[in-house]
Amino acid sequence: MRIRILFGVVLVLSVAWSVYWFVGSSAMERGANQWFADQAAAGLVAEHGDLSVAGYPSRFDLTVNDLYLADPLTGYAWTAPFVQILTLSYKPWHLIAALPNDQSFQTPLQKLTLASAKLQASLVVQPSNKLALDRTRIVGDSLTLSSDLGWSIGAKTLRFATDSLTPDALQHEVGLELLQITPDAALSALLPELPTEIERARLDAKLTLTAPPDQQANETRPQVQTIEVKDLALVWGPIQLSGKGTVTADAMGQAEGRVDLRLTNWRKALPLAVATGLMRPEVQQTWENMLAALASESGNPDDLDMPLSFQRGRMMLGPLPLGSAPVLIAQRQ
């Protein structure tokens, strides 16, 4: 008798769970299709091939093939052969994404191709009606980013993370670390005194957004209002770069503020400035003399303190003009 009762309970629970999974998977598929429709309604291009949900009984595994997402206003686009979004059926607010080994990005200036041995991401939203972003993680191995303009750059390891700092999800802590970075071969050939690999690059920052990244993001269009750089670090052989500062969007949406940089063994970085076109070869000695005078004020002639400043729509590294300040908040027509 007890066995029959136990069997009946198990059967009822199994049927109930199967119904839950079917309802949940159907809702996930409808939600994915609706998301693509919402992007198109917002003026974006959002195309895809087959879209399906599997993973019974413990997961909802969404697979979308042949993705193409584009913003005609900005000229940016993303193409991928597939994306898989996986979530536990009892924890649907925690998503894990498996990304393809090869994907491409179109920008207004060039087309970029990203190849990787592994690239995975996770996203956790707040389990509430608004589904605001709580945290993200991205990890990648053996990445190579190449351009149709002929350059490429690689990294052995990528780690990226964001964590919401406030209940309204307007502030987020951001961490980025790249290890064993391989610069473009043409650049390395011009810098024989430097190692062929950059040991590491790291950024620790706090972002303040114009709107929370939640399910209303299509209408509110969250953009970066303020960037507080807590720690910026790069190590390339004898060259070490560190920085801290704050940049915010001005009335026109362009960056305004400064990041104070310290460059150790700065003389060894001058050939890099020439190789990247930041400095003309014929003025290298003039700049070296001027920067030596500035470095002597720091107490250590090998350390150069210089601000990366953004003011009135212009960007400058100390006295060196770098062009227009980047746009943080795009002005939509």
Rosetta blueprint (number, residue, H / E / L):
1 M L
2 R H
3 I H
4 R H
5 I H
6 L H
7 F H
8 G H
9 V H
10 V H
11 L H
12 V H
13 L H
14 S H
15 V H
16 A H
17 W H
18 S H
19 V H
20 Y H
21 W H
22 F H
23 V H
24 G H
25 S H
26 S H
27 A H
28 M H
29 E H
30 R H
31 G H
32 A H
33 N H
34 Q H
35 W H
36 F H
37 A H
38 D H
39 Q H
40 A H
41 A H
42 A L
43 G L
44 L L
45 V E
46 A E
47 E E
48 H L
49 G L
50 D L
51 L E
52 S E
53 V E
54 A E
55 G L
56 Y L
57 P L
58 S L
59 R E
60 F E
61 D E
62 L E
63 T E
64 V E
65 N E
66 D E
67 L E
68 Y E
69 L E
70 A E
71 D E
72 P L
73 L L
74 T L
75 G L
76 Y E
77 A E
78 W E
79 T E
80 A E
81 P E
82 F E
83 V E
84 Q E
85 I E
86 L E
87 T E
88 L E
89 S L
90 Y L
91 K L
92 P L
93 W L
94 H E
95 L E
96 I E
97 A E
98 A E
99 L L
100 P L
101 N L
102 D E
103 Q E
104 S E
105 F E
106 Q E
107 T L
108 P L
109 L L
110 Q L
111 K E
112 L E
113 T E
114 L E
115 A E
116 S L
117 A L
118 K E
119 L E
120 Q E
121 A E
122 S E
123 L E
124 V E
125 V E
126 Q L
127 P L
128 S L
129 N L
130 K L
131 L L
132 A L
133 L E
134 D E
135 R E
136 T E
137 R E
138 I E
139 V E
140 G E
141 D E
142 S E
143 L E
144 T E
145 L E
146 S E
147 S E
148 D L
149 L L
150 G L
151 W L
152 S E
153 I E
154 G E
155 A E
156 K E
157 T E
158 L E
159 R E
160 F E
161 A E
162 T E
163 D E
164 S E
165 L L
166 T L
167 P L
168 D L
169 A L
170 L L
171 Q E
172 H E
173 E E
174 V E
175 G E
176 L E
177 E E
178 L E
179 L E
180 Q E
181 I E
182 T E
183 P L
184 D L
185 A H
186 A H
187 L H
188 S H
189 A H
190 L L
191 L L
192 P L
193 E L
194 L L
195 P L
196 T L
197 E L
198 I E
199 E E
200 R E
201 A E
202 R E
203 L E
204 D E
205 A E
206 K E
207 L E
208 T E
209 L E
210 T L
211 A L
212 P L
213 P L
214 D L
215 Q L
216 Q L
217 A H
218 N H
219 E H
220 T H
221 R L
222 P L
223 Q L
224 V E
225 Q E
226 T E
227 I E
228 E E
229 V E
230 K E
231 D E
232 L E
233 A E
234 L E
235 V E
236 W E
237 G L
238 P L
239 I E
240 Q E
241 L E
242 S E
243 G E
244 K E
245 G E
246 T E
247 V E
248 T E
249 A E
250 D L
251 A L
252 M L
253 G L
254 Q E
255 A E
256 E E
257 G E
258 R E
259 V E
260 D E
261 L E
262 R E
263 L E
264 T E
265 N L
266 W H
267 R H
268 K H
269 A H
270 L H
271 P H
272 L H
273 A H
274 V H
275 A H
276 T L
277 G L
278 L L
279 M L
280 R L
281 P H
282 E H
283 V H
284 Q H
285 Q H
286 T H
287 W H
288 E H
289 N H
290 M H
291 L H
292 A H
293 A H
294 L H
295 A H
296 S H
297 E L
298 S L
299 G L
300 N L
301 P L
302 D L
303 D E
304 L E
305 D E
306 M E
307 P E
308 L E
309 S E
310 F E
311 Q E
312 R L
313 G L
314 R E
315 M E
316 M E
317 L E
318 G L
319 P L
320 L E
321 P E
322 L E
323 G E
324 S E
325 A L
326 P L
327 V E
328 L L
329 I L
330 A L
331 Q L
332 R L
333 Q L
